[in-house]
Amino acid sequence: MDPSKAVDAEGEMGKIYTTDLDNMPQEVPVDAKITVVYGFGLNNESDKVKIYFNNYDGNGNKQDAVFNCPVEQ
């Protein structure tokens, strides 16, 4: 599942991009994992960022999650 949005402390949308071309996002089997590194280009200096994820499950239902993450500087 890839992040769909990154929002800075001022409420502005930022850019999301992968930073490690050797570990690109890909589908994995249930109970498996993959490590992917993302970068977030924020428009404002922020001490926190909201990262939004959404995906459809096996039954076709949309699943959403929001993570409030601190930003280390």
N, C-alpha and C positions, 0 to 999 in steps of 0.2 A: 504494500500500500504506500503510495507516494503522498507527500503533503500537497494540498491543493492551494493553500493560501498562507501567507505570513503577514501579520499585521503588527506594526510597531506601536509604541506607547501612545502616540498621537492619533492612532486609528487609521493610519495610512497603509495601503497595501505595498508590500515590497516584492522583490524578485526572488525566486527559488531556483537553484541550479545545483547539479551534482558537481562535486569537486574532485572526485577520484574516478578517472576514466577506466581504471582497472576493476572497479566495483560498481558497475551501473545497476540501477534497479531492474529486477526481473522477477517473474513469478516463481514461487517455490512451493513444494508440496506442503500439505498440512503437517504441522509439528516440526517443520524445518525453519531455518532462519538464514538471513543473509545480512551482512554489514554493508551499509551504504552511507556515504558521507554527503550531506547537503550543506550548501552555503546559502545564506539569506542576505540579500542586499536591501537594507532598510533605508528609508528616506530621511529618518530622523534618528539622532542618537537616543537610544532607549535603554532602560534598565530591565525591560521585559519585552517579550514578543509572544503573540498568540499564534500557534501553528494549528491549522485546520486540516483534518483528514476526512475524506469521504470515499466510500466504496460500496458496491452492491454485494450482498452476501449470496450464498448458493441458492436462496429462495427468491432472489430478485428484489429483496428489500434493501433500501438505502440505509447505510450505517454511517453515522457522523461522530467525530470526536474532535475536541478542542483541547489543546495543551497550553497552559500558561507557563512559559519558560523564562527563567532569569537569563539575562545576557551578561556574560563575563567580558570585562574589558581589560 
